[in-house]
């Protein structure tokens, strides 16, 4: 007789995203009753009692659940338990579109992606950009990027990318990538606290958003990584740059960053993912101030606490790098060619790997050439556009969108 308890049991015990009563509300109580009757199945009294109404409602700013006897109870959670999927129902977004929204959560801006698989497009980044604007303009306490869905974000919407290349609109695609880069770079460099609180998958462009937060508080069951090589492109939103800088920090490289270049090259080229936060730290995907939470119901509370007590926020120090340049670039290209000859890589894997090598080594330049953070952003866009112009990459993207998996070519 308690929808909240039943829904919680199914979500916590069976990993459902929504409980049965939440699902009935979503499809409509009356429609569900009609379907039962059409199949000559009994309609439970509690369900019949909810006809014309719902099992959950917002009343006087509070979320309530139905009880037997047409009674309602206000949902109260234990201290430290905040589910944004519930909190959102009692709030109005400050700005919203079909794919993202941001809310004022007691003086903290919270950005939520809510497209299919939380795939990102220009509108997603515009909402994030606006939230940053308003935190600064209204002197809010900070920014949290979070959602209560199964996955944080499965990356940039590949359909958007396909639309650009089918129109042969390379200038438009470059502008899209530049906009994405500008927003995440801005997020990394603002003066106020920024926390990313991802759950489930954070891959591709979704992980690039996470990479630019000053602190990450993720769920223990998180998978993250930059998988763009699988569809024939390079990370174009600062992912290559961040991977290199983080390996430099983790390996404590001195003047010679060659070991970090190799680590970044391998991670990016193979599209490696970390299937837990512990592995992510070992793979330089998370920084020393990032941590994970076992109970996802406490993630938002932890993120709010991190904003209110920002001592663990880690600023982004991205100095110019002295690049190994041509000798390392040629060594990486030779390694790719040998791997292809051994049957490990397909021909287009070598093309993609060559662009990865060009970015992380500095490319065909003299050793000692300096590269700034902006140089890396620019290099990512150039390599992305180079690869998207190839038929092999377009075939991979078409296959991913149309068949659900990329081809090896």
N, C-alpha and C positions, 0 to 999 in steps of 0.2 A: 504493500500500500504506500510505498515511498519511492517515487520515480527517481529521485536524486540518488538514493542508495543503490538502486538497480542499475542506473546508468553508470555510476561510479564503479560498480563491481565489474561491469563489462569492459569499461575503458581500462581500469587498472589491472584486472585479472586476465583479460583476453586481448588487450592492446587495440580495442576498438577506438576509432577516432571520435565517434559519437555513440551514445547509448541508445537503446531501443526507443525510449520515450522521446528523446531528442530527435531521432529519425522520424518518428510518427508526426511530431510537430512540423518537421520540415516538409514532409509530403502532404500533410493535412489530415487531421483526425477524421473528418467526414469522408474523405476519399478512401482512407484506410478501412473505415467501417463498411463503406459500399463494396469494397473489394472482398472483404470477408463474407458479406451477405451474398455477393454474386457467386462465390464458391461454396455457398451453403455451409459456412463454418460459423461456430458460435461466436457471438460478440461478448466479451467479458463485460461485466457490469461497470467496472471502473472506466473502461474505454467508452461504453455507451454514455456514461455520465459526462464525459468530456466532449461529447458531440457538440459541434458549433463553437467550440472553444479550443483549448490547448492544454498541455501539461505544464507549460512554463509561461510566465508572463512577467512584465515589468509593471510594478505598481508603486507609485509615489517614489520613484527613483531607486527601488529595490527589486532584485530578481526574486521571484517567488515560484514555488512548485505546488502542483495540485495534490490534495489529499482526498481520501475517500469521504464522501458526504459533502461534496462541493465546497470544501474548505481549502484554504491556501496557507502555506507557510513561507516565511522569508528564509532564503538559503543563507546559512551562516557557515563559514569555513573556519578551520582551526587557525590560530595565529601563524602567519608566515605562508599560508596557502592562498595564492591569488591565481586564478585562471583567467587569462585575458579573454577567452571565448565567452566567459560569463560577464566579466567586467564590461566588455564592449557593448553588451546589450543595454546597459544603463547609461551609455554615453553617446554623444554626437561627435562625429569627426570634425576636426577643425578644417581639414581639406581632404577631399576624397575623389577618386576616379574608379574606373572599373577594375583596376589591377592593384591599387594601393591606397592607403589612408594614413593620416596621422591624427593622433588624439592628444589632448592635454590631460595627462595623468597626474593631477595634483601638482602642477608646476613642472612636470617632466614631459617632454615630447616623446611619444611612442609611435614609431613608424611600423605599419603592418603591411606586408605584401599579401595579396589574397587573389591572385590569378590562378589558373589551372597549373598545378605543381609549383605555384608561386614563381613562375617564369617571369623574367624581368624584361621591360622594354623602356622606351623613352619616358613614358608616363610614370612608370615606377620611380625612375630617377628624378623626375620633376617633383614628385611628392616628397621624396627624401630631401631634395634641395630646398624646397619650401619650408620643411620642418626645421632645417638648419637656419634658414633666414629668420624664422619666427623665434627660435630659441635666442638668437642674438638680439633681435629687435625688442622682444618682450622680457629679456633677461630671465628666461626660464633656467631651471637648475641643470639641465642636461638633456641628452638624447639616448633613447633605447631603441634598437631595431630588433623586433621580436614578433613572432606569431605563435598561435596555439595549434597550428595545423600539424599534419603528419611529418611534413618536411619544411625546412626553413626556405630553401629555394633550390630548384634544380638548374639554375643558370639562366642565361639570356635566352629569350624566346627565339629559337632557331627559325621559326616562320618569319619573324621580322627580318632576320638576316637573308633568308631566301627571297623575300620580297625585294630587297635591295638588289641582289645580284641578278634576279630575273629581269629587273628594269635596267640593269647595267648602270645603276646609280651609285657609283663608287664614291662620289663626293658626299652623297647623303649618308652612306655607310660610315665614311670617315667622320662626318659630323656627329653621328650617333655615338661612335666610339669615343670621340673627344669629349662629348657631353658626359658620358659615363665616367670617364677618367677624371674630369673636372670635379664632379660631385663627390666621388670617393676620396680624391685628394683633399678636397675641402673638408670633408668629414674627419680625415686624419689630422688636419692641422688647426682645427678650431680650438679655442681656449677653454671651452667647457667640457665636462666629462661626456664620453661617448662609450656606450656598452652595446655589443652585439650579443644576443642571447638566442643562439640557434638550437633547433632540435632536428633530429632525423638527418636528411641529406642537406648539405651545404656544398654544392659543387659548381664548377665553372664560375660564371659571373656572380652567382649567389655567394660563393666563397670569397670572391674578390671584394664584395661588400664587407664581409666578416673580417678580412685581412686588414681593412683600413679603420677598424674600431680601436680605440685606445685600450680597451679591455674586452675580453671574450669570456662570457660565462655560459658554457654550453651544457647540454644534457649528456649524461654518460653514454647514451646510445646514439652518439652522433657520428656521422661519416662525412668527411670533408676532403676536398682536393680539387685540383685543376685538371680537368679531363678533356680539355679542348682538342688535344692532339688526335683523339679518337675520331673526331669529325673533320680533321684536316686543317685546323687553324691553330693559332697560338692564343693564349690568354691575352685579351686586348684591353682589360680594365685595370692594369697595374699588377696583375698576378705574377708575371715574369719578374718584374722589378722587385716585388716584395719577397718572392721566393729567394732571389739572389741575396738581397740584404739580410734576410733572416738566417740563411746558411752562413753568411759572413759572421754574424753575431754568435751563432751557435758554435761554430768551429773556432771562434776567437782568432780569425785570420789577422795577420799583421799586414805588412806591405804587399804580400803576395796573396791575392784572392783566388788563385787558380783552383785550390781544392773546393771552394764554395761554388765556383763556376761549374765544375763537374757535377757536384751534387744537385745544383739547380737544373742543369741540363738533363740529368737522368730522371729526376722527379717529373719535370715538365714533359719530356719526350715520351715517357711511358704512361703519362696521365695517371700517376700514382694517387691513390686515395688512402686515407688513414681511417680505419674502421673503429677507432676509439680515440678519445682525447689523449690518452697516454701515448699511443702510437703517433698521434699528430704532433706532440711536443718533440718526440725523437726525430720526426721528419721536418722539423723547423716550420710547421704549419701554425703552431701556437707559440706564444711567447711566455716568458717566465711568470708574468703576472696573470696569465689566463688560467682558469680552473673550470672544473665540471661539477655538476650537481646530479645526484642519483635520482632524486624525486623531482620530476619535471614540474610538479605543482608548486614547487618552491623557487623555480627559476626566476620568475618575474619579481618576486620579493627580494631575491638576492641581487638582481640587476638594479632595482630601486635603491637598495642599501649601498651598492657600489657607486651610484650617482651621488647619494647623500654623504658618503664618506670616500672621497676620490683619491685617497692616498695610494691606492694600487694602480691608478691610471698611469700608463706608460706612454710618454710622448714619442713621436716618430722623429728620429734623428737619421736623416738620409743625406749624408755628405756626398760630394763628388767622389767617384771611384776611379782608381788607376787601373785601367783594363789591361789584361794580358794581350789582347788584340790578335793579330794575324797568326802567330805561331799556334796558339791554342785553338783558334777557329779552324785552321787547317787540320790539326790533330783530331778534332771532333768530327770533321767531315770525313776524314780517312776512316775513323772508327765506324761511322755510319755506313760507308761503302763496304767495308769488310763484313759488317753484320748483314748487309743485304746479300752479299755474295755467299754467305753461309746459309741463306734462307731464313734468317731470323726476321728481317724486315722486308716489307713490300716496297716497290719503287717509290710510292708516294709517302711512305713513312720517312724515307730519306729526305724528301723535299721538305716535309714538315720539320724534321729534326734539324735540317740545315738552317731553317729560320730560327729555331730555338737557340742553336749554337751562335748564330749571328748576334742575337740579343744579349745572351749572358756572357759571351767572350769579348764583346765589343766589335766583332766582325773583322772585316778586311782593313784594319787600321794598324798603325805602328804600336808596339808595346809601349805602355806608359800614357796612352791617350786617355784624357779625362772624360768621364761620362756623368752628367748630372741626373737627378731624378727625372726631370722633364725629358732628357734625352732618352731615357728608358721608355717613358710613356710614348714618345714619338716613334721609337723603334718598334714597339709592340704594334702600333697602328699600321706602320709600313709593312711589317711582315704579315699581319692579318690580311691586308688588302692584296698583297702579293699572292697569298695562298687562295683567297676567295676568288681570284681571277682564273684559277686553274679548273679544268673540267673535273679532275680527280676529287678535289675538295667538294665541288658542287654535287658530285655523285654521292659522296659520303653523307652530306647534309640531307639530300633527297631521301636516301635510304633510311636515315635516322627518323625523319619525319613521316615517311610513308610506310616503312616496314617495322619501325621501332628499334632498329639496331643499325650501326654503320657497317659498310662493307670494308674489307681489306683490299686495297688496290695499289 
